[in-house]
């Protein structure tokens, strides 16, 4: 897979429109069912989270921005039409050179290949810039997506997520540097 794509990863930042978009996306029931958090998120919650990320040494999160820029004088419209979601590396353990990966695609951009491209770019950062050795993911509903991105299923945690009146299993998947290089280089 070619890592050049129509997705940019930019360090996460304070922007009122963007933070409101994240809160809106995270509160969407189809997104919320995939998250560990079950509570609605407000603008202030998102602002506090960005502050935490920007002052942390074990979190690196990025805004996923489309390279396809639309000409507009309306700043809000530009963000709505080009911000794809966010992704990041969480719980980085420097001594073990491991991390967890996170990904959230805005509902209107899902199932268009942006997630695969963002994961490839983020894995490249993890292995080539941060010198990590293993990245793991936890998912409830998208095991096949992570396998398509080169991850290997390691375990199933039964009845880990209660959603919509039912319990759902959690899947733990991982990819190491050697597997990444084989798939993406």
C-alpha positions as CSV (number, residue, x, y, z in Angstrom):
1,X,0.0,0.0,0.0
2,X,1.3,3.4,-0.9
3,X,1.5,5.7,2.1
4,X,0.9,8.8,-0.1
5,X,-2.7,9.6,0.1
6,X,-5.3,12.3,0.2
7,X,-5.1,12.4,4.0
8,X,-2.9,14.6,6.2
9,X,-2.2,14.1,9.8
10,X,-1.8,17.4,11.6
11,X,-1.1,17.8,15.4
12,X,-4.4,18.2,17.2
13,X,-5.1,21.8,18.1
14,X,-7.7,24.2,19.6
15,X,-10.2,25.3,17.1
16,X,-13.8,25.9,18.2
17,X,-15.4,24.6,15.1
18,X,-13.3,21.5,15.1
19,X,-13.8,20.7,18.8
20,X,-17.6,21.1,18.3
21,X,-17.4,18.7,15.4
22,X,-15.6,16.1,17.4
23,X,-18.2,16.4,20.2
24,X,-20.9,16.1,17.6
25,X,-19.3,13.0,16.0
26,X,-18.6,11.4,19.4
27,X,-22.2,11.8,20.4
28,X,-23.5,10.2,17.2
29,X,-24.9,6.8,18.3
30,X,-23.1,4.9,15.5
31,X,-19.8,6.4,16.7
32,X,-20.5,6.2,20.4
33,X,-21.2,2.4,20.2
34,X,-17.5,2.0,19.1
35,X,-16.1,4.0,21.9
36,X,-15.2,3.0,25.5
37,X,-16.9,6.2,26.7
38,X,-20.6,6.0,27.0
39,X,-21.3,9.6,28.0
40,X,-22.1,12.5,25.7
41,X,-19.1,14.8,25.1
42,X,-19.4,18.6,25.3
43,X,-17.2,21.3,23.7
44,X,-15.5,21.8,27.1
45,X,-14.8,18.1,27.5
46,X,-13.1,18.1,24.1
47,X,-11.2,21.3,25.0
48,X,-9.9,19.7,28.2
49,X,-9.0,16.5,26.3
50,X,-6.9,18.5,23.8
51,X,-5.2,20.3,26.6
52,X,-4.3,16.9,28.1
53,X,-3.0,15.6,24.8
54,X,-0.9,18.7,24.2
55,X,0.8,18.4,27.7
56,X,1.3,14.6,27.7
57,X,4.3,12.6,26.9
58,X,2.4,9.3,26.3
59,X,-0.3,10.6,23.9
60,X,0.1,11.8,20.3
61,X,-3.1,12.6,18.5
62,X,-3.7,14.0,15.1
63,X,-6.4,15.7,13.1
64,X,-7.1,13.9,9.9
65,X,-7.5,16.5,7.2
66,X,-8.3,15.9,3.5
67,X,-5.8,17.3,1.0
68,X,-8.7,18.2,-1.2
69,X,-9.3,21.8,-0.1
70,X,-12.4,23.5,-1.1
71,X,-12.3,27.2,-1.8
72,X,-14.5,28.9,0.7
73,X,-14.6,32.1,2.7
74,X,-16.6,30.3,5.4
75,X,-14.1,28.9,7.8
76,X,-16.7,26.6,9.4
77,X,-17.7,25.1,6.0
78,X,-14.0,24.5,5.2
79,X,-13.6,22.4,8.4
80,X,-16.9,20.5,7.9
81,X,-15.8,19.6,4.4
82,X,-12.2,18.7,5.0
83,X,-11.8,17.4,8.5
84,X,-12.1,13.6,8.3
85,X,-11.8,12.7,12.0
86,X,-8.9,12.1,14.4
87,X,-6.5,9.4,15.3
88,X,-3.6,8.8,17.7
89,X,-1.2,6.8,19.7
90,X,-2.2,6.4,23.3
91,X,-0.6,4.8,26.4
92,X,2.8,4.9,24.8
93,X,5.2,2.8,26.9
94,X,8.8,4.0,26.0
95,X,10.7,1.2,27.7
96,X,8.6,-1.5,25.9
97,X,8.2,0.6,22.8
98,X,4.4,-0.2,22.6
99,X,1.3,1.9,22.1
100,X,-2.4,1.6,21.6
101,X,-3.9,3.1,18.4
102,X,-7.1,5.1,18.2
103,X,-9.2,6.1,15.2
104,X,-12.4,8.0,14.7
105,X,-13.7,8.9,11.2
106,X,-16.5,11.5,10.9
107,X,-19.8,9.8,9.9
108,X,-20.0,11.4,6.4
109,X,-16.4,10.1,5.5
110,X,-16.8,6.5,6.7
111,X,-16.4,3.6,4.3
112,X,-14.4,5.7,1.8
113,X,-10.9,4.5,2.5
114,X,-9.8,7.4,4.7
115,X,-9.5,5.2,7.8
116,X,-7.1,2.7,6.1
117,X,-5.0,5.6,4.8
118,X,-4.9,7.3,8.3
119,X,-3.9,4.1,10.0
120,X,-1.1,3.5,7.5
121,X,0.2,7.1,8.1
122,X,-0.1,6.7,11.8
123,X,1.6,3.4,11.8
124,X,4.4,4.9,9.8
125,X,4.8,7.6,12.5
126,X,4.7,5.0,15.2
127,X,7.4,2.8,13.8
128,X,9.6,5.3,11.9
129,X,9.4,8.5,13.9
130,X,8.6,7.3,17.5
131,X,10.6,4.1,17.1
132,X,7.9,1.9,18.6
133,X,7.9,-1.9,18.1
134,X,4.3,-3.0,18.6
135,X,0.9,-1.2,18.3
136,X,-2.3,-2.7,19.5
137,X,-6.0,-1.9,19.0
138,X,-9.1,-2.7,20.8
139,X,-12.4,-2.8,18.9
140,X,-16.0,-4.0,19.4
141,X,-17.4,-3.9,16.0
142,X,-14.6,-3.4,13.4
143,X,-12.3,-6.4,13.8
144,X,-12.2,-7.0,10.0
145,X,-11.1,-3.3,9.4
146,X,-8.0,-3.7,11.6
147,X,-7.2,-7.1,10.0
148,X,-7.3,-5.4,6.6
149,X,-4.9,-2.8,8.0
150,X,-2.4,-5.6,8.8
151,X,-3.2,-6.3,12.4
152,X,-3.4,-9.8,13.8
153,X,-6.2,-10.9,16.2
154,X,-4.7,-11.7,19.5
155,X,-7.6,-12.3,21.8
156,X,-11.3,-11.9,22.4
157,X,-12.6,-10.4,25.7
158,X,-16.1,-11.6,26.1
159,X,-19.0,-9.3,27.0
160,X,-16.8,-6.3,27.3
161,X,-19.2,-3.6,25.9
162,X,-22.9,-3.2,26.9
163,X,-24.6,-1.4,24.1
164,X,-28.3,-1.2,23.0
165,X,-29.4,-3.8,25.4
166,X,-26.8,-6.4,24.5
167,X,-23.3,-7.3,25.5
168,X,-20.6,-7.3,22.8
169,X,-17.2,-8.9,22.7
170,X,-14.0,-6.8,22.5
171,X,-11.2,-7.8,20.1
172,X,-7.6,-7.1,20.8
173,X,-5.4,-6.9,17.7
174,X,-1.8,-5.9,17.1
175,X,0.9,-5.2,14.5
176,X,4.6,-5.1,14.9
177,X,7.3,-3.3,13.0
178,X,8.2,-6.4,10.9
179,X,4.5,-6.9,9.9
180,X,4.2,-3.2,9.1
181,X,7.2,-3.2,6.8
182,X,6.0,-6.3,5.0
183,X,2.5,-4.9,4.4
184,X,3.3,-1.2,3.7
185,X,6.8,-1.1,2.2
